[in-house]
Amino acid sequence: MDYFLTEEQQMIKELAARIADEKVAPVARELDEKEEFPYEIMKILAESDLFGVYIPEEYGGLGGGITEQCLVIEELSRACSGVAVSYAASGLGCTPILLFGTEEQKQKYVPDIAAGKKLAAFALTEANAGSDASGIQTMAVKDGDYYILNGTKQWITNGGEADVYVVLAVTNRSKGNRGFSAFIVEKDTPGLSFGKKEKKLGIRASATREVIFTDCRIPKENILAKEGMGFIVAMKNFDRTRPGIGAQAVGIAQGALDYAASYAHQRYQFGQPISSFQAIQHMLADMATQTEAARALVYATARMIDAGAKDFSKESSMAKVFASDVAMKVTTDAVQILGGYGYMRDYPVEKMMRDAKITQIYEGTNQIQRNIIALELIKQYAGKK
Amino acid sequence: MNIIVCIKQVPATNDVKINKDTNTLVRDEAQSVINPFDTYAVEEGVRLKEATGGKVTVISMGIPKVADILKECIAVGADEGILLSDRAFAGADTLATSAALAAGINKIGQYDIIICGKQAIDGDTGQVGPGLAERLGIPHITCIRKIEEIKEGYIRAQRMTDFGYEVIECSLPAVITVVKEINEPRLPSIKGMMKAKKAVIPVWTADDIGADKDKIGLRGSPTKVIKTFTPEININTEIIDGTPEEQAHKLVEKLLQLQIKVPV
C-alpha cells in the first residue's frame, strides 16, 4: 500500500531497509544465539544519521517526528527486533528530555544522542512496579544542591550500554502519583551500577539489565520538569513512544510474512507448491491483511502526533495493542506454514515468534493498553469531552 | 589535501548483454552500478579527507545517467562530482579513457592524490589508472591495500602482490589504485543523501576540457575487439569411491597411468 511518504521519509525508509538487509539480517541469528549487544550495527545507524531522525535540527537531528522514527524501527525489526529495540529504547530515553527538558538540558544531552554517540535509556520498571507504576520504591531525597537516589530498576533496555538514563523516583511518597520525579542520570555518576543481564525469550540481542542506585548523587539541575511531575513525564513519554512498539510489531510481522510467503512458494508437498493450497493461501491472505491494517493504524497515529495533536493516548494505545497482537498471530502462523522447519532454529521464523511476544508486554501490557482505551472511551461517552 | 577519485559505471553483473556488431557491452539498457572496486577508492578518499582535511572530487566519463552514480558518491561523503560526457568520448578504450580523464583532471587543476579502483569488473584491464598517471606525468602505485603514511608530497603504502605485499614510497601528487582489502565502504548517511539529492553535477564536454579529439573516443582508441566468446571448458570429472585409503591408492594408480611426472 502506498502511504504517500515524503521524499525524505522515503529516503529514511530505504536506507533503514538497506541496513536491515545488508548489515542486520546476516548477523541476526548469531546475535540471538550469543545474546550479543549489536555494537557494530549501532555504529552504522549512528553514521547513517538514523538516531536523529525524530530530533529537531537545532539539537543535531534531522527534524522529523514519530513517523520517521517508526519507519526506521519497522525496517530494522523486519530483520531483527533485538536490534530495533536497542535503537528504539534510545528514543524512549531521549523523548522525555525533548518534551520536558530545559534548554540547557537539551543542549547538553540531545545532540550526542541524535548523533548516536551516546545511547539513552528510560528507567521506570522495578520488581514491584510494572503495570502499576505507582509501586516504585526508588527514592530521591533532596540534599542541598543534590538529590540522593537509592533503589533498583529492573529490565532496563540498554541498561549498561546507555550513557544517559532518565529515571523515575519517589520524591514525596505521601503525594501518590504526584510524588514522583524524573531525573537525568549520566552513566559515570558515582553510585550508579548495573546488575545482571537478563536472559530472555526473544529480542536477545538487546541488553536488559538492572540499574542500581546506591547513594547516587544527582545535581539538582538534572531534574526533568519539576518535582512531582515524574508520573506525567512517564505517561506523556509512553504516549509518544507506543506507536514505535507498534512499528516494531509491524516490522516483525512483515518479516514473518515475507519469509512464509516465499517459503510456501518453494515448498513442494503432494507434487505442488504448498502455496497452491487454499489452506495456506487463506492464512497468507489474512497475515498480509492484518499486517497492512496494523501498519496503517501505526502510521496514522504517528502522523496524528506529528501533526501536533494534543491528546492521543487512546490512538497511541490502539496502535500498540493492535499491531502487537497482529505480530503475535502472524509470526505464529508463519511458524505453522513452515511446519517442522518453522520450529527449527535453522529458519528465522521461530525467532520472530519469540520476538513478537515482548511487543504485547512492554511499554504497558496490552491489558493496560485496553484500560487506557476504555478509560478514554468512558470519558468520551460520559460527556466529559 | 585535494583528492580526486575516478569512478566508472558498470553493468550490474546480473544483467549483461553484448552488442553483436561491436562485440562490446551494451551499456544503455543494462542497470548500472558503480564499479565495485571504485567504491573502495571513494571510501579511501573520504577517509583521507576526514583525516587530513581538504576535498574529495569524484570524476567519471560516461553517459548522462552516470550523474546518478556520482551523486551516490556524494551521499557517502564526497564533496562534488564532475561528469565528462560527450559523443566525442564514446567508444573509448583504456588509452582514450585515460586521455579524457587526464584532460578533465587538468581542468580541475589542484590535486595531491588521485585514487582509482584497481580495475573495472567489466573490462578487467586495470590500465586506466596507470595510463592516467602517464598522461599526467606523475608516478603511480597499483593495488594498494593500505596507506601507511601520507603527508604533503609523500606517501608510503602497501602494494599487494601475489606473494605478499611491497612497501612503496612515492612522491605526491601520484595516482594510486586500490584493492578491496583497503577498507570497508560505508553506507550513505541521510544528510549525505539529502546533499546528493540537491547536488548539481557539472557536465564537461570534450571542448570544455580542451581534449585532443584524435586522442579520445573511438578515434583515439587503437584497441579493436575482434571477438568475444565464452571459452569452452572440457573437464571430465571422475568421482573415486571407496574408503579414503582405497581412494588414495586408486588416485595414485590413475596418476601413474596418466604418466604425470612429479619433480623431485
Chai-1 contact restraints between the chains, C-beta under 6 A:
chainA,res_idxA,chainB,res_idxB,connection_type,confidence,min_distance_angstrom,max_distance_angstrom,comment,restraint_id
A,M11,B,M193,contact,1.0,0.0,6.0,A-B,restraint_1
A,S48,B,L187,contact,1.0,0.0,6.0,A-B,restraint_2
A,S48,B,S189,contact,1.0,0.0,6.0,A-B,restraint_3
A,D49,B,S189,contact,1.0,0.0,6.0,A-B,restraint_4
A,D49,B,I190,contact,1.0,0.0,6.0,A-B,restraint_5
A,D49,B,K191,contact,1.0,0.0,6.0,A-B,restraint_6
A,L62,B,I190,contact,1.0,0.0,6.0,A-B,restraint_7
